[in-house]
Amino acid sequence: MTDKIISKVEDGIGWIIYNNPERRNAVSLAMAEKVAEVIESHGTNEAVRVVIIRGEGSKSFVAGQDISEFEELRSTPDGLERYERITDNMYQGVRNCPKPVIAMIEGYCMGGGMALACSCDIRICSDNSVFAIPAGRLGIAYRPNFTRWMVEVVGASTTKEILFTARRYNAVEALQLGLVNRVTSVDDLAGYVLEYAQSITENAPLSVRATKAIVNIVGDSPGEWDREAMQKFIDACSNSEDYIEGRRAYMEKRTPQFKGK
């Protein structure tokens, strides 16, 4: 489909790499379609415990959509509908992945790249990273799902500030706002993210999956909570072999060997 998305699985970690550095990893329609396919594969692959998303090169995480395609692919109502559907499948695919997803950010993270980062569960960036959503300078509105994910990450007031001002934020400011979870040096970023992800792979997969699902559900308004779905996740953990293993390992003062069953 495209060679601009690299996918691999190593030591329990599923990787998605946006490989378009000459355009600051701007996302073509073919790239978006491929990511939706890969994230679904990682989500159902029992060998994958955690997913890491990053951009190739040192200049950019993801720069948003590739505007060079707009005239050809978004010039008709049918073309626009298809374009929006395919790109939304990418973002929603990352958001809905049952495994934890970590955004490894170096350099620019702008526009749709910010939406992708906020659709992830954890954001870790290098100290040279820059964040912005220039929608206000382009005369466009941010999509409702993008806006909701940002509100969940930084709150309503800060989301308004980011969108109203269209200003750029450095890594220190992003950490202060809660936009990112951790900041490292450029040299330490890859090793830090890998160690961070590996620490998650050592935990019980059913517990991690339940946590992600329940946190996402309780982010809805209380009247929209799917309590039955949450209880199913809780029961799956309580009735699992991993729960027995975790309890025994704790009592025996040893490292548990989780199987995700």
Kinemage of the C-alpha trace (Angstrom):
@kinemage 1
@onewidth
@group {chain A} dominant
@subgroup {mainchain}
@vectorlist {calphas} color= white
{ca met a 1} P 0.000 0.000 0.000
{ca thr a 2} L 2.812 2.435 0.944
{ca asp a 3} L 6.409 2.267 2.126
{ca lys a 4} L 5.935 5.421 4.164
{ca ile a 5} L 4.526 3.526 7.138
{ca ile a 6} L 6.887 1.098 8.863
{ca ser a 7} L 5.406 -1.575 11.121
{ca lys a 8} L 7.218 -4.140 13.257
{ca val a 9} L 6.832 -6.140 16.473
{ca glu a 10} L 9.763 -6.558 18.845
{ca asp a 11} L 9.773 -7.856 22.427
{ca gly a 12} L 6.083 -7.229 23.039
{ca ile a 13} L 6.124 -3.775 21.440
{ca gly a 14} L 4.283 -2.974 18.216
{ca trp a 15} L 5.829 -0.069 16.303
{ca ile a 16} L 4.196 2.353 13.874
{ca ile a 17} L 6.694 4.690 12.215
{ca tyr a 18} L 5.609 7.550 9.945
{ca asn a 19} L 8.351 7.449 7.314
{ca asn a 20} L 7.944 10.682 5.380
{ca pro a 21} L 10.729 12.865 6.844
{ca glu a 22} L 11.237 14.978 3.720
{ca arg a 23} L 7.718 16.359 4.355
{ca arg a 24} L 8.032 16.390 8.151
{ca asn a 25} L 6.042 13.156 8.224
{ca ala a 26} L 2.928 14.712 6.732
{ca val a 27} L 0.252 12.044 6.336
{ca ser a 28} L -0.923 11.096 2.855
{ca leu a 29} L -4.230 9.297 2.383
{ca ala a 30} L -2.377 6.050 1.638
{ca met a 31} L -0.407 6.448 4.880
{ca ala a 32} L -3.602 7.009 6.881
{ca glu a 33} L -5.177 3.918 5.349
{ca lys a 34} L -2.098 1.852 6.186
{ca val a 35} L -1.957 3.047 9.812
{ca ala a 36} L -5.594 2.074 10.334
{ca glu a 37} L -4.726 -1.405 9.099
{ca val a 38} L -1.566 -1.705 11.222
{ca ile a 39} L -3.104 -0.436 14.466
{ca glu a 40} L -5.924 -2.959 14.106
{ca ser a 41} L -3.334 -5.714 13.594
{ca his a 42} L -1.364 -4.649 16.676
{ca gly a 43} L -4.568 -4.479 18.690
{ca thr a 44} L -5.459 -8.110 17.947
{ca asn a 45} L -1.925 -9.536 18.032
{ca glu a 46} L -1.384 -11.309 21.368
{ca ala a 47} L 2.367 -10.812 20.982
{ca val a 48} L 1.870 -7.036 21.249
{ca arg a 49} L 1.487 -5.585 24.744
{ca val a 50} L 2.227 -1.923 23.974
{ca val a 51} L 2.263 0.202 20.801
{ca ile a 52} L 4.757 3.008 20.131
{ca ile a 53} L 4.129 5.619 17.435
{ca arg a 54} L 6.915 7.885 16.192
{ca gly a 55} L 8.007 9.871 13.176
{ca glu a 56} L 11.120 9.094 11.166
{ca gly a 57} L 13.973 11.602 11.393
{ca ser a 58} L 14.642 14.248 14.010
{ca lys a 59} L 12.565 17.173 12.737
{ca ser a 60} L 8.970 16.113 13.252
{ca phe a 61} L 6.626 13.660 14.966
{ca val a 62} L 3.740 14.061 12.518
{ca ala a 63} L 2.907 17.294 10.727
{ca gly a 64} L -0.764 16.540 10.042
{ca gln a 65} L -2.356 15.861 6.671
{ca asp a 66} L -0.424 16.211 3.417
{ca ile a 67} L -2.023 19.330 1.954
{ca ser a 68} L -0.447 18.667 -1.459
{ca glu a 69} L -3.169 16.034 -1.970
{ca phe a 70} L -6.082 18.310 -1.101
{ca glu a 71} L -6.789 19.704 -4.569
{ca glu a 72} L -6.965 16.244 -6.121
{ca leu a 73} L -8.576 14.247 -3.309
{ca arg a 74} L -10.822 16.794 -1.530
{ca ser a 75} L -12.171 18.809 -4.451
{ca thr a 76} L -15.590 17.116 -4.663
{ca pro a 77} L -18.181 16.233 -2.005
{ca asp a 78} L -17.612 12.513 -2.585
{ca gly a 79} L -13.852 12.951 -2.475
{ca leu a 80} L -14.053 14.977 0.716
{ca glu a 81} L -16.307 12.382 2.379
{ca arg a 82} L -13.929 9.566 1.437
{ca tyr a 83} L -10.888 11.532 2.574
{ca glu a 84} L -12.420 12.392 5.957
{ca arg a 85} L -13.600 8.806 6.496
{ca ile a 86} L -10.211 7.254 5.808
{ca thr a 87} L -8.235 9.760 7.877
{ca asp a 88} L -10.726 9.486 10.733
{ca asn a 89} L -10.269 5.698 10.697
{ca met a 90} L -6.584 6.281 11.406
{ca tyr a 91} L -7.138 8.593 14.360
{ca gln a 92} L -10.015 6.557 15.810
{ca gly a 93} L -8.057 3.356 15.267
{ca val a 94} L -5.274 4.652 17.495
{ca arg a 95} L -7.752 5.971 20.050
{ca asn a 96} L -9.722 2.700 20.149
{ca cys a 97} L -6.735 0.340 20.206
{ca pro a 98} L -7.204 -1.907 23.271
{ca lys a 99} L -3.441 -1.817 23.984
{ca pro a 100} L -1.627 1.177 25.538
{ca val a 101} L -0.302 3.497 22.832
{ca ile a 102} L 2.709 5.747 23.450
{ca ala a 103} L 3.520 8.772 21.274
{ca met a 104} L 7.296 9.231 21.007
{ca ile a 105} L 7.635 12.878 19.963
{ca glu a 106} L 10.744 14.604 18.629
{ca gly a 107} L 10.649 17.972 16.907
{ca tyr a 108} L 7.451 19.475 15.543
{ca cys a 109} L 4.037 18.166 16.571
{ca met a 110} L 1.508 20.327 14.763
{ca gly a 111} L -2.164 20.311 13.801
{ca gly a 112} L -3.249 16.775 13.023
{ca gly a 113} L -0.044 15.587 14.674
{ca met a 114} L -1.358 17.014 17.933
{ca ala a 115} L -4.614 15.123 17.388
{ca leu a 116} L -2.669 11.916 16.822
{ca ala a 117} L -0.600 12.508 19.958
{ca cys a 118} L -3.722 13.191 22.041
{ca ser a 119} L -5.390 10.053 20.685
{ca cys a 120} L -2.517 8.116 22.267
{ca asp a 121} L -2.521 7.206 25.955
{ca ile a 122} L 0.933 8.508 26.855
{ca arg a 123} L 3.043 11.273 25.289
{ca ile a 124} L 6.808 11.443 25.810
{ca cys a 125} L 8.811 14.116 24.005
{ca ser a 126} L 12.348 15.359 23.541
{ca asp a 127} L 13.324 18.774 24.883
{ca asn a 128} L 13.458 20.268 21.367
{ca ser a 129} L 9.807 19.508 20.627
{ca val a 130} L 7.340 22.187 19.530
{ca phe a 131} L 3.544 21.911 19.750
{ca ala a 132} L 0.827 23.949 18.016
{ca ile a 133} L -2.570 23.817 16.367
{ca pro a 134} L -2.737 26.537 13.694
{ca ala a 135} L -6.431 26.045 12.890
{ca gly a 136} L -7.270 29.609 13.935
{ca arg a 137} L -4.718 30.985 11.478
{ca leu a 138} L -6.059 28.800 8.674
{ca gly a 139} L -9.725 29.644 9.181
{ca ile a 140} L -10.742 26.061 9.973
{ca ala a 141} L -12.284 24.347 13.001
{ca tyr a 142} L -10.776 21.401 14.840
{ca arg a 143} L -12.812 18.202 14.546
{ca pro a 144} L -15.022 17.316 17.544
{ca asn a 145} L -13.179 14.067 18.304
{ca phe a 146} L -9.800 15.843 18.139
{ca thr a 147} L -11.116 18.537 20.475
{ca arg a 148} L -12.499 16.013 22.936
{ca trp a 149} L -9.184 14.160 23.179
{ca met a 150} L -7.372 17.417 23.862
{ca val a 151} L -9.904 18.395 26.527
{ca glu a 152} L -9.281 15.024 28.176
{ca val a 153} L -5.535 15.671 28.163
{ca val a 154} L -5.266 19.341 29.211
{ca gly a 155} L -8.790 20.424 30.205
{ca ala a 156} L -11.309 22.726 28.560
{ca ser a 157} L -9.698 26.074 29.412
{ca thr a 158} L -6.239 25.134 28.134
{ca thr a 159} L -7.754 23.579 25.000
{ca lys a 160} L -9.439 26.904 24.292
{ca glu a 161} L -6.155 28.736 24.813
{ca ile a 162} L -4.305 26.441 22.413
{ca leu a 163} L -6.995 26.807 19.740
{ca phe a 164} L -7.753 30.499 20.292
{ca thr a 165} L -4.131 31.650 20.165
{ca ala a 166} L -2.653 29.141 17.670
{ca arg a 167} L 0.652 29.810 19.458
{ca arg a 168} L 3.597 27.444 19.659
{ca tyr a 169} L 4.527 25.736 22.918
{ca asn a 170} L 7.954 24.373 23.763
{ca ala a 171} L 8.536 21.099 25.623
{ca val a 172} L 8.721 22.704 29.062
{ca glu a 173} L 5.427 24.515 28.523
{ca ala a 174} L 3.850 21.312 27.168
{ca leu a 175} L 4.854 19.485 30.351
{ca gln a 176} L 3.492 22.276 32.535
{ca leu a 177} L 0.166 22.146 30.667
{ca gly a 178} L -0.039 18.355 31.009
{ca leu a 179} L 0.101 17.979 27.241
{ca val a 180} L 2.992 15.513 27.625
{ca asn a 181} L 3.743 13.053 30.416
{ca arg a 182} L 7.547 13.194 30.308
{ca val a 183} L 10.342 15.212 28.684
{ca thr a 184} L 13.829 13.858 27.990
{ca ser a 185} L 16.892 14.990 26.095
{ca val a 186} L 17.046 14.169 22.402
{ca asp a 187} L 19.789 11.617 23.037
{ca asp a 188} L 17.844 9.871 25.797
{ca leu a 189} L 14.421 9.831 24.128
{ca ala a 190} L 14.555 6.477 22.339
{ca gly a 191} L 16.035 4.589 25.285
{ca tyr a 192} L 13.650 6.191 27.768
{ca val a 193} L 10.539 5.395 25.709
{ca leu a 194} L 11.687 1.821 25.143
{ca glu a 195} L 12.312 1.262 28.857
{ca tyr a 196} L 8.969 2.910 29.680
{ca ala a 197} L 7.124 0.640 27.243
{ca gln a 198} L 8.910 -2.470 28.478
{ca ser a 199} L 7.828 -1.700 32.044
{ca ile a 200} L 4.213 -1.868 30.832
{ca thr a 201} L 4.767 -5.155 28.989
{ca glu a 202} L 5.738 -6.734 32.320
{ca asn a 203} L 2.321 -6.024 33.832
{ca ala a 204} L -0.791 -8.186 33.509
{ca pro a 205} L -2.233 -7.600 29.993
{ca leu a 206} L -5.850 -7.989 31.094
{ca ser a 207} L -5.370 -5.429 33.870
{ca val a 208} L -3.742 -2.950 31.500
{ca arg a 209} L -6.475 -3.465 28.917
{ca ala a 210} L -9.194 -3.039 31.549
{ca thr a 211} L -7.587 0.157 32.812
{ca lys a 212} L -7.522 1.724 29.359
{ca ala a 213} L -11.112 0.735 28.603
{ca ile a 214} L -12.499 1.908 31.937
{ca val a 215} L -10.612 5.225 31.935
{ca asn a 216} L -11.939 5.940 28.437
{ca ile a 217} L -15.501 5.027 29.440
{ca val a 218} L -15.530 7.142 32.608
{ca gly a 219} L -14.332 10.043 30.476
{ca asp a 220} L -17.861 10.079 29.099
{ca ser a 221} L -20.599 11.933 30.955
{ca pro a 222} L -21.869 9.757 33.851
{ca gly a 223} L -25.191 9.250 32.090
{ca glu a 224} L -23.306 7.755 29.134
{ca trp a 225} L -21.254 5.266 31.159
{ca asp a 226} L -21.485 1.703 29.937
{ca arg a 227} L -21.351 0.079 33.363
{ca glu a 228} L -22.001 -3.373 31.952
{ca ala a 229} L -18.965 -3.106 29.671
{ca met a 230} L -16.786 -1.931 32.545
{ca gln a 231} L -17.937 -4.805 34.752
{ca lys a 232} L -17.027 -7.288 32.033
{ca phe a 233} L -13.463 -5.982 32.025
{ca ile a 234} L -13.312 -6.188 35.821
{ca asp a 235} L -14.692 -9.740 35.856
{ca ala a 236} L -12.271 -10.843 33.143
{ca cys a 237} L -9.382 -9.769 35.369
{ca ser a 238} L -10.821 -11.324 38.533
{ca asn a 239} L -11.425 -14.666 36.807
{ca ser a 240} L -8.089 -14.824 34.987
{ca glu a 241} L -5.073 -17.061 35.402
{ca asp a 242} L -2.988 -13.888 35.568
{ca tyr a 243} L -4.838 -12.826 38.732
{ca ile a 244} L -3.905 -16.128 40.395
{ca glu a 245} L -0.316 -15.787 39.168
{ca gly a 246} L -0.053 -12.189 40.353
{ca arg a 247} L -1.362 -13.044 43.798
{ca arg a 248} L 0.967 -16.015 44.173
{ca ala a 249} L 3.989 -14.095 42.896
{ca tyr a 250} L 3.306 -11.316 45.380
{ca met a 251} L 3.112 -13.763 48.274
{ca glu a 252} L 6.233 -15.603 47.084
{ca lys a 253} L 8.147 -12.338 46.511
{ca arg a 254} L 8.974 -13.111 42.875
{ca thr a 255} L 8.358 -11.523 39.486
{ca pro a 256} L 5.004 -12.638 38.036
{ca gln a 257} L 4.885 -14.343 34.648
{ca phe a 258} L 1.742 -13.004 32.987
{ca lys a 259} L 0.176 -14.666 29.935
{ca gly a 260} L -2.812 -12.439 29.248
{ca lys a 261} L -5.250 -15.236 30.124
